[in-house]
Amino acid sequence: MAPQPDGGGLLKIDSSKPLSLYLHYPFCANKCAYCVFYSEVIKSDSPLIKRYEEKLLKEVEFVVKQRKAPFETLYIGGGNPSLASIEFLTKIITTVTQLGDPKEVTIEANSESLKEEHSLLFEKGVTRLSVGLQSLNREHLKTLGRKVNLESNYRAIALTNKWRSTYNLEVNFDLITSIPNQTIDEALGEVNELISLAKPHHISLYNLTIEEGSELAKQRNLPFKGDQEEATLLYALWEKLDSLGYHQYEVSNFALSNAFQSLHNSRYWRLEDYLGLGSSAVSLLSPVIITDESDLTTFGKSDPFSTYHKEELTPTELMESHLMMGLRRDQGIDKREWTRRYNIDFNAQFTTPIKTIKNFNPNLIKDGEAYFSLTREGFMVLDSIVLLLCQNL
């Protein structure tokens, strides 16, 4: 598909409509063995970095000029945005906040690249820091291909503890579980240790997925866990987090209170509009999906907005996305919102598959008057339930 002359639709957005902004910084110091997200491992003095940053900043400046209202949220992800210069990150944040402060400004960081100087970003408007620890076990870090020593993780935890008290900063830590050779006791021990050291506002606990094309997928000799073993491990961790005060508000996300839920990611799960800029970034301006080419060189050399592609989703595709994203949340699908969006009654549309699920195992779902959601047991078979419901679209 050829690039759209209007930047895939990015130049024609309602300037006052609620909108979140995602910015992709694709550079990494190394590629982790499990990762399939678009990222580039290049030297820190590569001219590609400067070209990329200049182009991304131009696109951000243009979009900001078109808007009348602040962005709902700003999320700078990667890659590893903490490799970017403080000067560049400050320019981005200052440009976006010209419109007013978003309700939440998040930046991702890998533990090994966090520095004291990153505290300047919290003075400029960053309100939430998401740190990729992945594991607090030396051997499991090696399995994941995280070229980082364990001490870097502990140093990052100490830094965030200091920043939290100084800047009223919200902190999330990422952990990965179901790692080959990881026992339940080890996984529970890591959760206990992290909470003992940091008591973070939020924890993202991801089940290791062996993605085609990743380095980990090529390591056939590793003892990858089967479905039942994964389910047993996950359930034990979910119960542990619950006992420690962390509410599972989404399949992989846990918050100490509603106030600490990720506002930006919640907009994704509710299928609310967001704008994505940078290589591989995706936008949803419903019913239109806009995607940028996953090519660093092309992005850096091209004119602003010339590398984005537009695709209009059908009502059926939107409903599929709504089911896939909405049922990840503990709240589930708002039936009234479903009717408002698609002009069809949720209960009437899904009478047959819901009856099938109840007959098979009524403990998988909660079918209330206002919401349809999955239980913790239902989360374990999320994909199967979504597939069954999609047959009635």
Backbone torsions as a table, in degrees:
resi	resn	phi	psi	omega
1	MET	NA	130.6	-179.2
2	ALA	-76.0	148.4	176.5
3	PRO	-56.7	141.6	-178.7
4	GLN	-77.5	140.3	-178.6
5	PRO	-64.7	-20.2	179.0
6	ASP	-100.4	26.6	-179.5
7	GLY	68.0	33.6	179.0
8	GLY	68.8	12.7	-179.2
9	GLY	105.7	-8.2	-177.3
10	LEU	-67.7	-21.4	180.0
11	LEU	-87.7	-2.8	-177.2
12	LYS	-127.2	66.3	179.9
13	ILE	-115.9	149.8	177.4
14	ASP	-66.0	116.3	-171.1
15	SER	-70.1	-17.1	-177.6
16	SER	-108.7	-6.1	-177.0
17	LYS	-70.0	139.2	176.9
18	PRO	-54.4	130.8	-172.2
19	LEU	-153.2	137.3	172.3
20	SER	-101.2	159.9	-177.9
21	LEU	-125.8	125.7	173.9
22	TYR	-114.0	132.7	177.5
23	LEU	-120.9	128.6	-176.2
24	HIS	-101.7	125.4	175.3
25	TYR	-112.8	103.8	-163.8
26	PRO	-86.0	2.4	-172.1
27	PHE	-87.6	141.1	177.8
28	CYS	-136.3	155.5	175.1
29	ALA	-75.2	-30.4	174.8
30	ASN	-159.8	162.2	-179.4
31	LYS	-95.1	120.9	178.3
32	CYS	-71.2	151.9	-171.7
33	ALA	-65.6	-26.5	-176.5
34	TYR	-92.2	-11.0	-166.1
35	CYS	-83.6	133.8	172.3
36	VAL	-123.7	5.5	175.2
37	PHE	-68.3	151.7	-179.2
38	TYR	-68.9	121.0	175.6
39	SER	-153.8	160.1	-179.0
40	GLU	-129.2	131.0	175.2
41	VAL	-98.6	106.0	179.6
42	ILE	-137.9	165.0	-178.8
43	LYS	-68.1	149.0	-174.4
44	SER	-65.8	-18.2	179.6
45	ASP	-101.1	13.3	-179.4
46	SER	-65.3	135.9	176.6
47	PRO	-64.3	-18.5	178.2
48	LEU	-60.9	-33.4	-178.1
49	ILE	-65.5	-47.6	-179.2
50	LYS	-62.3	-43.4	179.9
51	ARG	-62.6	-41.7	-179.9
52	TYR	-63.6	-47.2	-177.6
53	GLU	-63.7	-40.9	179.2
54	GLU	-63.4	-42.7	179.8
55	LYS	-66.4	-44.9	-179.3
56	LEU	-62.6	-41.8	179.6
57	LEU	-63.6	-38.8	177.6
58	LYS	-61.6	-42.4	-179.9
59	GLU	-66.1	-40.9	178.6
60	VAL	-63.1	-45.0	-179.6
61	GLU	-60.0	-41.5	-179.7
62	PHE	-64.5	-46.3	-177.7
63	VAL	-63.2	-41.3	179.9
64	VAL	-61.0	-39.1	-179.9
65	LYS	-65.3	-27.0	-178.1
66	GLN	-81.5	-16.7	-173.3
67	ARG	-95.2	152.3	176.6
68	LYS	-106.8	-21.2	-175.9
69	ALA	-119.6	153.9	176.6
70	PRO	-61.7	154.5	171.3
71	PHE	-68.1	145.8	177.2
72	GLU	-61.9	-46.7	179.1
73	THR	-145.8	157.5	172.0
74	LEU	-126.8	132.5	179.5
75	TYR	-132.7	121.2	176.7
76	ILE	-106.2	109.8	-174.5
77	GLY	-124.8	-178.9	-176.2
78	GLY	-158.3	-158.7	25.1
79	GLY	52.1	-156.5	179.5
80	ASN	-140.1	89.3	-177.0
81	PRO	-61.0	-20.5	-179.1
82	SER	-73.0	-4.0	172.0
83	LEU	-81.8	-18.2	-179.3
84	ALA	-69.6	156.5	178.5
85	SER	-68.9	150.0	176.7
86	ILE	-61.4	-34.9	179.8
87	GLU	-60.5	-47.3	180.0
88	PHE	-64.4	-47.1	-178.7
89	LEU	-62.2	-38.3	178.1
90	THR	-64.0	-41.1	177.9
91	LYS	-60.7	-44.7	-179.9
92	ILE	-60.4	-50.8	-176.1
93	ILE	-64.5	-43.8	179.9
94	THR	-62.6	-39.8	179.3
95	THR	-63.9	-47.2	-177.7
96	VAL	-65.9	-39.8	-175.3
97	THR	-81.2	1.0	171.4
98	GLN	-57.5	-31.1	-178.7
99	LEU	-77.8	-13.4	-171.2
100	GLY	124.3	163.9	-176.0
101	ASP	-78.4	127.0	170.4
102	PRO	-62.6	161.0	179.0
103	LYS	-67.6	-21.4	-179.1
104	GLU	-155.5	134.6	175.7
105	VAL	-127.1	112.4	-175.6
106	THR	-112.1	141.5	168.8
107	ILE	-129.6	137.4	175.3
108	GLU	-86.1	153.4	176.9
109	ALA	-153.8	144.2	168.5
110	ASN	-88.2	146.0	-172.4
111	SER	-57.0	-39.6	-173.5
112	GLU	-71.5	-16.8	-177.0
113	SER	-105.8	1.5	175.9
114	LEU	-70.8	134.8	-178.8
115	LYS	-133.6	161.7	177.1
116	GLU	-54.6	-36.5	-175.6
117	GLU	-66.8	-16.5	177.2
118	HIS	-65.8	-15.1	177.7
119	SER	-61.7	-24.5	177.9
120	LEU	-60.5	-29.9	-179.1
121	LEU	-67.7	-31.5	-179.5
122	PHE	-73.0	-26.5	174.7
123	GLU	-73.7	-25.3	-178.1
124	LYS	-89.7	-9.0	176.1
125	GLY	133.8	-6.7	176.3
126	VAL	-68.5	127.5	-177.1
127	THR	-110.7	-12.5	-174.3
128	ARG	-144.3	132.5	179.9
129	LEU	-118.6	127.4	179.6
130	SER	-114.2	111.9	-171.7
131	VAL	-107.2	127.2	178.1
132	GLY	-85.9	95.9	173.1
133	LEU	-85.9	-47.9	-178.9
134	GLN	73.2	-41.7	178.2
135	SER	-160.7	153.6	172.1
136	LEU	-112.6	28.5	179.6
137	ASN	-125.8	124.6	-174.4
138	ARG	-58.2	-44.5	-177.1
139	GLU	-69.6	-37.6	-180.0
140	HIS	-70.1	-33.2	173.9
141	LEU	-60.5	-40.2	178.0
142	LYS	-63.8	-43.9	179.7
143	THR	-59.7	-39.1	-179.5
144	LEU	-75.6	-6.7	-179.4
145	GLY	73.7	23.2	176.9
146	ARG	-83.2	104.5	-178.3
147	LYS	-80.4	69.3	-176.6
148	VAL	-146.7	142.3	176.4
149	ASN	-85.6	155.4	-175.7
150	LEU	-61.0	-30.5	-179.9
151	GLU	-61.6	-31.3	177.9
152	SER	-64.0	-36.8	177.3
153	ASN	-64.8	-44.1	179.7
154	TYR	-66.7	-37.2	178.4
155	ARG	-64.8	-40.5	178.6
156	ALA	-63.8	-40.4	177.9
157	ILE	-61.8	-43.1	179.4
158	ALA	-63.4	-40.9	178.4
159	LEU	-61.9	-46.5	-178.4
160	THR	-65.0	-35.0	176.8
161	ASN	-60.0	-41.9	179.5
162	LYS	-68.0	-43.3	-177.9
163	TRP	-66.6	-36.0	-179.5
164	ARG	-57.8	-45.4	-176.7
165	SER	-73.8	-28.8	-177.4
166	THR	-83.1	-39.7	-170.5
167	TYR	-115.6	6.3	-176.9
168	ASN	54.2	45.1	-174.3
169	LEU	-88.9	135.2	171.8
170	GLU	-84.5	139.8	-176.0
171	VAL	-128.7	132.5	171.2
172	ASN	-117.4	142.7	171.0
173	PHE	-119.3	137.3	174.8
174	ASP	-92.7	133.4	170.8
175	LEU	-127.4	147.5	175.0
176	ILE	-113.7	139.7	177.7
177	THR	-128.2	178.2	-173.2
178	SER	64.0	33.5	176.5
179	ILE	-75.2	139.6	177.0
180	PRO	-51.5	133.5	180.0
181	ASN	76.0	1.1	177.2
182	GLN	-81.8	127.8	177.8
183	THR	-91.6	165.6	177.0
184	ILE	-61.8	-42.8	-179.7
185	ASP	-61.9	-38.9	178.3
186	GLU	-65.0	-44.6	-179.0
187	ALA	-63.5	-44.3	178.1
188	LEU	-64.4	-36.9	179.1
189	GLY	-63.6	-38.2	178.7
190	GLU	-66.1	-41.2	177.8
191	VAL	-62.9	-46.4	178.8
192	ASN	-60.1	-42.9	-178.2
193	GLU	-65.4	-44.8	-179.1
194	LEU	-60.9	-44.7	-177.9
195	ILE	-69.8	-34.4	176.7
196	SER	-65.3	-39.2	-177.4
197	LEU	-79.6	-33.3	-168.2
198	ALA	-129.8	-28.3	-172.3
199	LYS	42.4	59.1	-176.3
200	PRO	-65.1	159.0	178.0
201	HIS	-68.4	-25.7	-168.9
202	HIS	-152.8	142.6	175.2
203	ILE	-131.4	130.5	171.4
204	SER	-103.8	118.1	-176.7
205	LEU	-114.0	107.4	-173.7
206	TYR	-104.1	132.3	173.7
207	ASN	-77.6	126.2	-177.8
208	LEU	-59.2	122.9	176.8
209	THR	-111.7	128.9	-179.7
210	ILE	-87.3	99.0	-175.3
211	GLU	-89.3	135.7	176.1
212	GLU	-58.6	132.9	-179.5
213	GLY	99.1	-14.8	177.9
214	SER	-81.4	158.6	177.9
215	GLU	-64.3	-34.5	-178.2
216	LEU	-64.1	-33.7	-178.8
217	ALA	-66.1	-22.1	-178.7
218	LYS	-83.3	-12.6	-176.2
219	GLN	-91.3	75.3	-173.0
220	ARG	-64.8	-18.8	-175.1
221	ASN	-81.1	-9.7	-178.3
222	LEU	-74.9	144.7	179.8
223	PRO	-81.8	76.8	179.0
224	PHE	-66.4	146.4	-175.2
225	LYS	-79.8	146.2	174.7
226	GLY	-81.4	172.9	-175.8
227	ASP	-58.5	-45.2	-177.1
228	GLN	-67.7	-40.3	178.7
229	GLU	-64.1	-40.9	177.0
230	GLU	-62.2	-45.2	-177.9
231	ALA	-62.0	-42.0	179.4
232	THR	-62.8	-43.3	179.8
233	LEU	-65.1	-47.7	-179.1
234	LEU	-60.7	-45.4	-177.4
235	TYR	-61.9	-40.1	178.4
236	ALA	-62.7	-39.9	179.5
237	LEU	-70.2	-41.2	178.5
238	TRP	-61.7	-42.1	178.7
239	GLU	-65.5	-39.8	178.9
240	LYS	-62.9	-48.4	179.5
241	LEU	-61.5	-39.3	178.2
242	ASP	-62.0	-42.1	-178.9
243	SER	-67.6	-22.0	-179.4
244	LEU	-96.1	7.5	173.7
245	GLY	96.5	8.6	-178.7
246	TYR	-98.3	117.5	-178.0
247	HIS	-85.6	128.8	178.7
248	GLN	-83.3	94.0	-177.3
249	TYR	-93.2	-7.6	175.5
250	GLU	-152.5	158.1	-172.3
251	VAL	-46.6	-43.7	-174.3
252	SER	-112.0	9.8	-172.3
253	ASN	-130.0	136.2	-172.2
254	PHE	-134.1	132.1	-177.4
255	ALA	-129.6	146.4	178.7
256	LEU	-67.0	-27.9	174.6
257	SER	-156.1	168.6	178.7
258	ASN	-57.8	-31.6	-177.8
259	ALA	-64.2	-20.7	-176.9
260	PHE	-103.3	7.8	173.8
261	GLN	-66.7	147.0	179.4
262	SER	-69.3	112.7	179.7
263	LEU	-67.8	-38.8	-178.0
264	HIS	-65.8	-51.8	-178.6
265	ASN	-65.6	-30.7	177.8
266	SER	-63.6	-31.8	176.2
267	ARG	-67.0	-36.3	174.5
268	TYR	-60.4	-49.8	-174.2
269	TRP	-67.5	-24.5	176.8
270	ARG	-91.6	4.0	179.9
271	LEU	58.2	42.2	175.6
272	GLU	-93.6	155.8	-171.2
273	ASP	-65.8	139.8	175.2
274	TYR	-147.7	153.3	-179.9
275	LEU	-112.1	130.1	178.5
276	GLY	-118.2	128.2	179.6
277	LEU	-122.5	143.2	179.8
278	GLY	112.4	166.4	-178.2
279	SER	-56.3	128.6	178.4
280	SER	74.6	-1.7	-178.4
281	ALA	-66.8	148.0	-179.1
282	VAL	-120.2	140.5	174.7
283	SER	-119.1	148.0	168.2
284	LEU	-120.7	111.3	171.0
285	LEU	-119.4	77.1	-165.5
286	SER	-46.9	131.5	8.7
287	PRO	-94.7	23.7	-174.6
288	VAL	-103.4	133.0	171.2
289	ILE	-104.5	132.4	179.1
290	ILE	-123.6	130.3	-176.4
291	THR	-128.4	140.7	175.8
292	ASP	-94.9	152.8	177.9
293	GLU	-63.8	139.3	177.0
294	SER	-86.5	60.5	-177.1
295	ASP	-139.1	108.9	-174.7
296	LEU	-63.7	-44.4	-177.8
297	THR	-65.0	-45.9	179.2
298	THR	-60.7	-44.2	-178.8
299	PHE	-60.5	-46.5	-176.2
300	GLY	-67.6	-30.5	-175.9
301	LYS	-92.9	-12.8	-173.5
302	SER	-90.5	161.3	174.9
303	ASP	-67.2	152.6	177.3
304	PRO	-52.8	135.0	175.4
305	PHE	69.2	10.5	-176.9
306	SER	-88.5	-5.1	-174.3
307	THR	-112.5	12.8	-176.9
308	TYR	-97.4	143.9	-179.4
309	HIS	-119.4	141.3	-175.5
310	LYS	-112.8	141.5	174.7
311	GLU	-141.9	126.9	178.9
312	GLU	-91.0	124.1	-178.8
313	LEU	-81.0	144.3	175.0
314	THR	-76.8	161.4	175.5
315	PRO	-54.5	-37.6	178.7
316	THR	-64.6	-42.5	179.1
317	GLU	-65.2	-37.2	176.8
318	LEU	-65.1	-41.1	178.7
319	MET	-65.6	-38.6	176.3
320	GLU	-59.4	-46.5	179.2
321	SER	-63.1	-39.5	179.9
322	HIS	-61.7	-43.5	178.3
323	LEU	-65.8	-45.6	-177.8
324	MET	-63.0	-41.6	-177.5
325	MET	-83.2	-44.9	-175.6
326	GLY	-64.1	-36.7	-177.7
327	LEU	-79.0	-2.2	171.2
328	ARG	-76.7	-21.1	-176.8
329	ARG	-88.1	146.9	178.7
330	ASP	-65.1	-28.9	178.0
331	GLN	-73.1	-29.5	177.0
332	GLY	78.0	-147.7	-176.3
333	ILE	-94.3	126.6	173.0
334	ASP	-78.7	111.9	-174.4
335	LYS	-64.0	-35.3	179.2
336	ARG	-68.3	-38.8	177.7
337	GLU	-65.6	-37.7	177.5
338	TRP	-60.0	-46.8	179.7
339	THR	-63.7	-40.4	179.8
340	ARG	-63.5	-41.1	-176.6
341	ARG	-74.4	-42.5	-168.4
342	TYR	-113.5	-2.3	177.8
343	ASN	58.6	39.5	176.9
344	ILE	-146.9	139.1	-177.5
345	ASP	-73.3	127.6	-176.7
346	PHE	-60.0	-48.6	-177.2
347	ASN	-60.9	-41.6	-179.7
348	ALA	-67.1	-38.4	-177.0
349	GLN	-68.8	-34.2	-171.6
350	PHE	-116.8	23.3	-179.8
351	THR	-54.2	-49.0	-174.6
352	THR	-67.0	-52.6	-179.2
353	PRO	-64.8	-33.4	178.3
354	ILE	-66.5	-39.4	176.2
355	LYS	-63.3	-40.2	178.3
356	THR	-61.1	-43.5	-179.5
357	ILE	-65.0	-44.7	-179.8
358	LYS	-62.2	-38.8	178.6
359	ASN	-68.5	-34.2	-179.6
360	PHE	-74.6	-49.5	179.5
361	ASN	-163.9	100.4	-176.9
362	PRO	-65.3	-13.2	-178.3
363	ASN	-82.3	2.2	-178.3
364	LEU	-85.9	-23.1	-172.1
365	ILE	-135.3	160.9	170.5
366	LYS	-123.8	111.7	-175.5
367	ASP	-109.8	86.3	-177.6
368	GLY	-92.9	-178.3	-179.3
369	GLU	-67.3	-39.0	-174.8
370	ALA	-103.2	-27.4	-174.0
371	TYR	-132.8	149.2	170.7
372	PHE	-119.2	122.5	-175.8
373	SER	-143.8	171.5	178.3
374	LEU	-104.0	148.0	172.4
375	THR	-81.4	177.3	176.5
376	ARG	-61.1	-38.0	176.0
377	GLU	-64.9	-37.4	178.3
378	GLY	-67.3	-34.6	177.0
379	PHE	-56.4	-31.5	-178.4
380	MET	-65.6	-25.0	-179.7
381	VAL	-122.3	33.3	-177.2
382	LEU	-51.6	-50.4	-175.9
383	ASP	-60.3	-41.2	-179.1
384	SER	-65.6	-39.9	179.6
385	ILE	-67.0	-42.5	178.1
386	VAL	-61.2	-43.9	179.6
387	LEU	-60.8	-41.2	179.6
388	LEU	-64.5	-44.4	179.4
389	LEU	-65.2	-36.7	-178.5
390	CYS	-64.8	-19.7	177.8
391	GLN	-66.9	-15.6	-179.2
392	ASN	-102.3	14.2	178.1
393	LEU	-86.9	NA	NA
